[in-house]
Amino acid sequence: MREALRAKMAEFGLSDTAAEEALDVRKNVERRKTRGGPAREEILRALKSREKDLLKDEREVERMEAKIRESLEGLEREVEKWMH
């Protein structure tokens, strides 16, 4: 099948080298270095960005949980005042 593809590409004027490069999946993926593309560098960049966002979100959730705990403790204190 690869030979048939190479022959078809030759009909369009592509050299054997160009045909091989066109059929090389790894090279084709690495060429796509645009933001959101499949290139390894882009995947690593995106993962690092998502990790940073996740840490920021985790800190925000912790802050909100602390605020809720404080509010509940205050509410419990007020209820205790009214109960005694």
C-alpha positions as CSV (number, residue, x, y, z in Angstrom):
1,M,0.0,0.0,0.0
2,R,2.8,2.4,0.9
3,E,4.3,1.8,-2.6
4,A,1.0,2.5,-4.2
5,L,0.8,5.8,-2.3
6,R,4.3,6.7,-3.2
7,A,3.6,6.0,-6.9
8,K,0.5,8.1,-6.8
9,M,2.4,11.0,-5.2
10,A,5.1,10.7,-7.9
11,E,2.3,11.3,-10.4
12,F,1.9,14.7,-8.8
13,G,5.6,15.4,-9.0
14,L,6.6,14.5,-5.4
15,S,10.0,13.0,-5.0
16,D,10.5,9.8,-3.0
17,T,11.9,11.9,-0.1
18,A,8.9,14.2,-0.1
19,A,6.5,11.2,-0.4
20,E,8.3,9.4,2.5
21,E,8.0,12.6,4.6
22,A,4.3,12.9,3.7
23,L,3.7,9.4,4.9
24,D,5.7,9.7,8.1
25,V,3.1,10.1,10.8
26,R,5.5,11.3,13.5
27,K,6.9,14.0,11.3
28,N,3.5,15.2,10.3
29,V,2.4,15.4,14.0
30,E,5.5,17.3,15.0
31,R,5.0,19.8,12.2
32,R,1.7,20.9,13.7
33,K,3.1,23.2,16.4
34,T,0.2,25.6,16.5
35,R,-1.5,26.3,19.8
36,G,-3.7,23.3,20.5
37,G,-1.9,21.2,17.9
38,P,-0.7,17.6,18.4
39,A,3.0,18.3,18.5
40,R,4.8,17.0,21.6
41,E,6.0,20.5,22.6
42,E,2.5,21.9,22.4
43,I,1.1,19.0,24.4
44,L,3.7,19.6,27.1
45,R,3.0,23.4,27.1
46,A,-0.8,22.8,27.4
47,L,-0.3,20.3,30.2
48,K,1.9,22.7,32.2
49,S,-0.7,25.5,31.6
50,R,-3.6,23.2,32.8
51,E,-1.6,22.2,35.9
52,K,-1.1,25.8,36.8
53,D,-4.8,26.5,36.3
54,L,-5.7,23.4,38.4
55,L,-3.4,24.6,41.3
56,K,-5.0,28.0,41.2
57,D,-8.5,26.5,41.2
58,E,-7.5,24.2,44.2
59,R,-6.3,27.2,46.2
60,E,-9.6,29.0,45.4
61,V,-11.6,26.0,46.6
62,E,-9.6,25.8,49.8
63,R,-10.2,29.5,50.4
64,M,-13.9,29.1,49.9
65,E,-14.0,26.1,52.1
66,A,-12.3,28.0,54.9
67,K,-14.8,30.8,54.5
68,I,-17.7,28.4,54.7
69,R,-16.2,26.8,57.8
70,E,-15.8,30.2,59.5
71,S,-19.4,31.1,58.6
72,L,-20.7,27.8,60.0
73,E,-18.7,28.2,63.2
74,G,-20.2,31.7,63.6
75,L,-23.7,30.4,63.0
76,E,-23.2,27.6,65.6
77,R,-22.0,30.2,68.1
78,E,-25.1,32.3,67.5
79,V,-27.3,29.3,67.9
80,E,-25.6,28.3,71.1
81,K,-26.2,31.8,72.5
82,W,-29.9,31.5,71.8
83,M,-30.2,28.0,73.2
84,H,-28.8,28.9,76.6
